[in-house]
């Protein structure tokens, strides 16, 4: 009987250990890591990416950190872009870490950021206008830092309201000091 109890204890401990440690991931080669990064940024839906982000696979090889849009509003006019900012930060940080962050890949990552925000907006024209300003801010200032929030903060995004208190325009400053403007009334 003691032998059976010992065996049962060992089996129980092994099962608990297997189910409590989460999914283990073997280290990836550099090429595999690039492929996985590209898959997470470009081939997965934003919801799938968020699920992956909560699991943080290959955490010792991928940078899952993000400040979202913390220095700027994550929810300008109530629109939620935090998820898009998280994926954008993931792309920037890992492309930099993998030594493949340059003008062409930066544009591709920024375009994905815009597409993610537009997907979150659906057909809401005001939301898409705000997303366009965020995208322009990242295009103007994104190469200067490693986060979406830094770029948006430097763009000095402002929402202009009409007499009725409704948002009419969203403006930001470009890298040359000019003003970018999106009219939200249309």
ZADO-1210 file (C-alpha; in nm, 4 decimals, padded with zeros to 6 digits):
<atoms>
<atom x="00.0000" y="00.0000" z="00.0000" code="UNK" pos="1"/>
<atom x="00.2747" y="00.2594" z="00.0772" code="UNK" pos="2"/>
<atom x="00.4249" y="00.1926" z="-00.2658" code="UNK" pos="3"/>
<atom x="00.0899" y="00.2659" z="-00.4383" code="UNK" pos="4"/>
<atom x="00.0478" y="00.5827" z="-00.2320" code="UNK" pos="5"/>
<atom x="00.3985" y="00.6947" z="-00.3300" code="UNK" pos="6"/>
<atom x="00.3268" y="00.6235" z="-00.6976" code="UNK" pos="7"/>
<atom x="-00.0043" y="00.8117" z="-00.6775" code="UNK" pos="8"/>
<atom x="00.1693" y="01.1079" z="-00.5131" code="UNK" pos="9"/>
<atom x="00.4369" y="01.1128" z="-00.7836" code="UNK" pos="10"/>
<atom x="00.1814" y="01.0929" z="-01.0660" code="UNK" pos="11"/>
<atom x="-00.0325" y="01.3660" z="-00.9079" code="UNK" pos="12"/>
<atom x="00.2675" y="01.5946" z="-00.8601" code="UNK" pos="13"/>
<atom x="00.3777" y="01.5392" z="-01.2207" code="UNK" pos="14"/>
<atom x="00.0310" y="01.6183" z="-01.3585" code="UNK" pos="15"/>
<atom x="00.0058" y="01.9334" z="-01.1473" code="UNK" pos="16"/>
<atom x="00.3495" y="02.0447" z="-01.2594" code="UNK" pos="17"/>
<atom x="00.2652" y="01.9919" z="-01.6260" code="UNK" pos="18"/>
<atom x="-00.0608" y="02.1860" z="-01.6091" code="UNK" pos="19"/>
<atom x="00.0617" y="02.4686" z="-01.3891" code="UNK" pos="20"/>
<atom x="00.3720" y="02.5768" z="-01.5805" code="UNK" pos="21"/>
<atom x="00.2013" y="02.6826" z="-01.9049" code="UNK" pos="22"/>
<atom x="00.3307" y="02.6119" z="-02.2514" code="UNK" pos="23"/>
<atom x="00.7045" y="02.5745" z="-02.2875" code="UNK" pos="24"/>
<atom x="00.8661" y="02.7006" z="-02.6060" code="UNK" pos="25"/>
<atom x="01.2023" y="02.5902" z="-02.7368" code="UNK" pos="26"/>
<atom x="01.4436" y="02.8611" z="-02.8462" code="UNK" pos="27"/>
<atom x="01.4079" y="02.9678" z="-03.2065" code="UNK" pos="28"/>
<atom x="01.6835" y="03.0247" z="-03.4575" code="UNK" pos="29"/>
<atom x="01.7241" y="03.3811" z="-03.5855" code="UNK" pos="30"/>
<atom x="01.5351" y="03.2967" z="-03.9067" code="UNK" pos="31"/>
<atom x="01.2543" y="03.1266" z="-03.7139" code="UNK" pos="32"/>
<atom x="01.2336" y="03.4237" z="-03.4790" code="UNK" pos="33"/>
<atom x="01.1936" y="03.6641" z="-03.7707" code="UNK" pos="34"/>
<atom x="00.9236" y="03.4413" z="-03.9197" code="UNK" pos="35"/>
<atom x="00.7352" y="03.4222" z="-03.5887" code="UNK" pos="36"/>
<atom x="00.7601" y="03.7990" z="-03.5391" code="UNK" pos="37"/>
<atom x="00.6232" y="03.8619" z="-03.8887" code="UNK" pos="38"/>
<atom x="00.3425" y="03.6134" z="-03.8304" code="UNK" pos="39"/>
<atom x="00.2399" y="03.7817" z="-03.5045" code="UNK" pos="40"/>
<atom x="00.2474" y="04.1303" z="-03.6569" code="UNK" pos="41"/>
<atom x="00.1073" y="04.0690" z="-04.0051" code="UNK" pos="42"/>
<atom x="-00.0715" y="03.7336" z="-04.0269" code="UNK" pos="43"/>
<atom x="-00.2670" y="03.7231" z="-03.7012" code="UNK" pos="44"/>
<atom x="-00.5829" y="03.9191" z="-03.6299" code="UNK" pos="45"/>
<atom x="-00.5539" y="04.1838" z="-03.3615" code="UNK" pos="46"/>
<atom x="-00.7579" y="03.9642" z="-03.1233" code="UNK" pos="47"/>
<atom x="-00.5256" y="03.6688" z="-03.1882" code="UNK" pos="48"/>
<atom x="-00.2264" y="03.8941" z="-03.1262" code="UNK" pos="49"/>
<atom x="-00.3744" y="04.0066" z="-02.7927" code="UNK" pos="50"/>
<atom x="-00.4237" y="03.6417" z="-02.6923" code="UNK" pos="51"/>
<atom x="-00.0607" y="03.5706" z="-02.7813" code="UNK" pos="52"/>
<atom x="00.0501" y="03.8801" z="-02.5919" code="UNK" pos="53"/>
<atom x="-00.1195" y="03.7528" z="-02.2782" code="UNK" pos="54"/>
<atom x="00.0689" y="03.4218" z="-02.3131" code="UNK" pos="55"/>
<atom x="00.4011" y="03.5856" z="-02.4152" code="UNK" pos="56"/>
<atom x="00.5485" y="03.2935" z="-02.6104" code="UNK" pos="57"/>
<atom x="00.9259" y="03.3051" z="-02.6572" code="UNK" pos="58"/>
<atom x="00.9419" y="03.5715" z="-02.3853" code="UNK" pos="59"/>
<atom x="01.3180" y="03.5302" z="-02.3564" code="UNK" pos="60"/>
<atom x="01.3553" y="03.6057" z="-02.7291" code="UNK" pos="61"/>
<atom x="01.0717" y="03.8487" z="-02.8035" code="UNK" pos="62"/>
<atom x="01.0110" y="04.1876" z="-02.6457" code="UNK" pos="63"/>
<atom x="00.6450" y="04.1928" z="-02.5371" code="UNK" pos="64"/>
<atom x="00.6745" y="04.5215" z="-02.3450" code="UNK" pos="65"/>
<atom x="00.4618" y="04.8163" z="-02.4458" code="UNK" pos="66"/>
<atom x="00.3610" y="05.1498" z="-02.3069" code="UNK" pos="67"/>
<atom x="00.0563" y="05.1302" z="-02.5322" code="UNK" pos="68"/>
<atom x="-00.0265" y="05.4926" z="-02.6007" code="UNK" pos="69"/>
<atom x="00.0342" y="05.5900" z="-02.2402" code="UNK" pos="70"/>
<atom x="00.1861" y="05.9328" z="-02.2976" code="UNK" pos="71"/>
<atom x="-00.1082" y="06.0200" z="-02.5179" code="UNK" pos="72"/>
<atom x="-00.4703" y="05.9261" z="-02.4885" code="UNK" pos="73"/>
<atom x="-00.5322" y="05.5554" z="-02.5587" code="UNK" pos="74"/>
<atom x="-00.8928" y="05.6501" z="-02.6144" code="UNK" pos="75"/>
<atom x="-00.9062" y="05.9857" z="-02.7931" code="UNK" pos="76"/>
<atom x="-01.2720" y="06.0890" z="-02.8187" code="UNK" pos="77"/>
<atom x="-01.3559" y="05.7483" z="-02.6694" code="UNK" pos="78"/>
<atom x="-01.1937" y="05.5450" z="-02.9482" code="UNK" pos="79"/>
<atom x="-00.9781" y="05.2618" z="-02.8191" code="UNK" pos="80"/>
<atom x="-00.6421" y="05.2270" z="-02.9912" code="UNK" pos="81"/>
<atom x="-00.4479" y="05.0610" z="-02.7077" code="UNK" pos="82"/>
<atom x="-00.4486" y="04.7183" z="-02.8766" code="UNK" pos="83"/>
<atom x="-00.3185" y="04.8690" z="-03.2010" code="UNK" pos="84"/>
<atom x="-00.0479" y="05.0552" z="-03.0070" code="UNK" pos="85"/>
<atom x="00.0552" y="04.7311" z="-02.8319" code="UNK" pos="86"/>
<atom x="00.1061" y="04.5480" z="-03.1623" code="UNK" pos="87"/>
<atom x="00.2876" y="04.8487" z="-03.3114" code="UNK" pos="88"/>
<atom x="00.5261" y="04.8625" z="-03.0130" code="UNK" pos="89"/>
<atom x="00.5823" y="04.4858" z="-03.0441" code="UNK" pos="90"/>
<atom x="00.6756" y="04.5314" z="-03.4111" code="UNK" pos="91"/>
<atom x="00.9092" y="04.8272" z="-03.3525" code="UNK" pos="92"/>
<atom x="01.0847" y="04.6728" z="-03.0537" code="UNK" pos="93"/>
<atom x="01.1381" y="04.3325" z="-03.2094" code="UNK" pos="94"/>
<atom x="01.2436" y="04.4621" z="-03.5496" code="UNK" pos="95"/>
<atom x="01.4999" y="04.6787" z="-03.3702" code="UNK" pos="96"/>
<atom x="01.6091" y="04.3847" z="-03.1552" code="UNK" pos="97"/>
<atom x="01.6452" y="04.1687" z="-03.4685" code="UNK" pos="98"/>
<atom x="01.8482" y="04.4384" z="-03.6488" code="UNK" pos="99"/>
<atom x="01.5987" y="04.4815" z="-03.9311" code="UNK" pos="100"/>
<atom x="01.4390" y="04.8140" z="-03.8445" code="UNK" pos="101"/>
<atom x="01.4918" y="05.0568" z="-04.1333" code="UNK" pos="102"/>
<atom x="01.2840" y="05.2966" z="-04.3427" code="UNK" pos="103"/>
<atom x="01.1015" y="05.0293" z="-04.5458" code="UNK" pos="104"/>
<atom x="01.0180" y="04.8011" z="-04.2542" code="UNK" pos="105"/>
<atom x="00.9208" y="05.1017" z="-04.0419" code="UNK" pos="106"/>
<atom x="00.6689" y="05.2086" z="-04.3081" code="UNK" pos="107"/>
<atom x="00.5290" y="04.8551" z="-04.3250" code="UNK" pos="108"/>
<atom x="00.4884" y="04.8450" z="-03.9449" code="UNK" pos="109"/>
<atom x="00.3301" y="05.1918" z="-03.9431" code="UNK" pos="110"/>
<atom x="00.0900" y="05.0935" z="-04.2221" code="UNK" pos="111"/>
<atom x="-00.0148" y="04.7884" z="-04.0179" code="UNK" pos="112"/>
<atom x="-00.0760" y="05.0199" z="-03.7206" code="UNK" pos="113"/>
<atom x="-00.3049" y="05.2346" z="-03.9370" code="UNK" pos="114"/>
<atom x="-00.4862" y="04.9276" z="-04.0702" code="UNK" pos="115"/>
<atom x="-00.5365" y="04.7916" z="-03.7167" code="UNK" pos="116"/>
<atom x="-00.6833" y="05.1230" z="-03.5998" code="UNK" pos="117"/>
<atom x="-00.9088" y="05.1457" z="-03.9062" code="UNK" pos="118"/>
<atom x="-01.0273" y="04.7893" z="-03.8422" code="UNK" pos="119"/>
<atom x="-01.1108" y="04.8871" z="-03.4857" code="UNK" pos="120"/>
<atom x="-01.3048" y="05.1895" z="-03.6193" code="UNK" pos="121"/>
<atom x="-01.5120" y="05.0019" z="-03.8738" code="UNK" pos="122"/>
<atom x="-01.7179" y="05.2516" z="-04.0761" code="UNK" pos="123"/>
<atom x="-01.7027" y="05.5294" z="-03.8145" code="UNK" pos="124"/>
<atom x="-01.5629" y="05.8252" z="-04.0110" code="UNK" pos="125"/>
<atom x="-01.4733" y="06.0280" z="-03.7007" code="UNK" pos="126"/>
<atom x="-01.2800" y="05.7362" z="-03.5551" code="UNK" pos="127"/>
<atom x="-01.0989" y="05.6885" z="-03.8849" code="UNK" pos="128"/>
<atom x="-01.0078" y="06.0583" z="-03.8870" code="UNK" pos="129"/>
<atom x="-00.8589" y="06.0329" z="-03.5389" code="UNK" pos="130"/>
<atom x="-00.6775" y="05.7133" z="-03.6428" code="UNK" pos="131"/>
<atom x="-00.5353" y="05.8939" z="-03.9460" code="UNK" pos="132"/>
<atom x="-00.3904" y="06.1672" z="-03.7235" code="UNK" pos="133"/>
<atom x="-00.2363" y="05.9027" z="-03.4946" code="UNK" pos="134"/>
<atom x="-00.0895" y="05.7310" z="-03.8003" code="UNK" pos="135"/>
<atom x="00.0524" y="06.0600" z="-03.9318" code="UNK" pos="136"/>
<atom x="00.2061" y="06.1311" z="-03.5902" code="UNK" pos="137"/>
<atom x="00.3782" y="05.7933" z="-03.5945" code="UNK" pos="138"/>
<atom x="00.4998" y="05.8475" z="-03.9518" code="UNK" pos="139"/>
<atom x="00.6423" y="06.1862" z="-03.8569" code="UNK" pos="140"/>
<atom x="00.7969" y="06.0964" z="-03.5218" code="UNK" pos="141"/>
<atom x="00.8005" y="05.7154" z="-03.4908" code="UNK" pos="142"/>
<atom x="01.1596" y="05.6673" z="-03.5956" code="UNK" pos="143"/>
<atom x="01.2774" y="05.8917" z="-03.3132" code="UNK" pos="144"/>
<atom x="01.1835" y="05.6545" z="-03.0320" code="UNK" pos="145"/>
<atom x="01.0846" y="05.3003" z="-02.9616" code="UNK" pos="146"/>
<atom x="00.7214" y="05.3563" z="-02.8743" code="UNK" pos="147"/>
<atom x="00.3987" y="05.4663" z="-03.0312" code="UNK" pos="148"/>
<atom x="00.3257" y="05.6830" z="-02.7289" code="UNK" pos="149"/>
<atom x="00.6442" y="05.8879" z="-02.7750" code="UNK" pos="150"/>
<atom x="00.5576" y="05.9615" z="-03.1373" code="UNK" pos="151"/>
<atom x="00.1999" y="06.0617" z="-03.0597" code="UNK" pos="152"/>
<atom x="00.3110" y="06.2813" z="-02.7692" code="UNK" pos="153"/>
<atom x="00.5614" y="06.4673" z="-02.9893" code="UNK" pos="154"/>
<atom x="00.2876" y="06.5300" z="-03.2477" code="UNK" pos="155"/>
<atom x="00.0902" y="06.7410" z="-02.9968" code="UNK" pos="156"/>
<atom x="-00.2486" y="06.6046" z="-03.1027" code="UNK" pos="157"/>
<atom x="-00.5380" y="06.8403" z="-03.0306" code="UNK" pos="158"/>
<atom x="-00.9125" y="06.7915" z="-03.0679" code="UNK" pos="159"/>
<atom x="-01.0992" y="07.1077" z="-03.1698" code="UNK" pos="160"/>
<atom x="-01.4646" y="07.1274" z="-03.0688" code="UNK" pos="161"/>
<atom x="-01.7482" y="07.3380" z="-03.2031" code="UNK" pos="162"/>
<atom x="-01.9893" y="07.5541" z="-03.0036" code="UNK" pos="163"/>
<atom x="-02.2050" y="07.2470" z="-02.9426" code="UNK" pos="164"/>
<atom x="-01.9103" y="07.0683" z="-02.7751" code="UNK" pos="165"/>
<atom x="-01.8796" y="06.8076" z="-03.0514" code="UNK" pos="166"/>
<atom x="-01.5411" y="06.7307" z="-03.2012" code="UNK" pos="167"/>
<atom x="-01.4968" y="06.9019" z="-03.5367" code="UNK" pos="168"/>
<atom x="-01.1269" y="06.8680" z="-03.6167" code="UNK" pos="169"/>
<atom x="-00.8210" y="06.6831" z="-03.4979" code="UNK" pos="170"/>
<atom x="-00.4852" y="06.8490" z="-03.5526" code="UNK" pos="171"/>
<atom x="-00.1238" y="06.7634" z="-03.4911" code="UNK" pos="172"/>
<atom x="00.2161" y="06.9119" z="-03.5579" code="UNK" pos="173"/>
<atom x="00.4397" y="06.7502" z="-03.8189" code="UNK" pos="174"/>
<atom x="00.8181" y="06.7176" z="-03.7959" code="UNK" pos="175"/>
<atom x="00.8712" y="07.0496" z="-03.9792" code="UNK" pos="176"/>
<atom x="00.6328" y="07.2395" z="-03.7493" code="UNK" pos="177"/>
<atom x="00.3440" y="07.2378" z="-03.9951" code="UNK" pos="178"/>
<atom x="-00.0094" y="07.1495" z="-03.8935" code="UNK" pos="179"/>
<atom x="-00.1814" y="06.8303" z="-04.0042" code="UNK" pos="180"/>
<atom x="-00.5592" y="06.8515" z="-03.9829" code="UNK" pos="181"/>
<atom x="-00.8483" y="06.6095" z="-04.0256" code="UNK" pos="182"/>
<atom x="-01.2000" y="06.7522" z="-04.0510" code="UNK" pos="183"/>
<atom x="-01.4405" y="06.5269" z="-03.8581" code="UNK" pos="184"/>
<atom x="-01.7622" y="06.6968" z="-03.9720" code="UNK" pos="185"/>
<atom x="-01.7832" y="06.5030" z="-04.2994" code="UNK" pos="186"/>
</atoms>
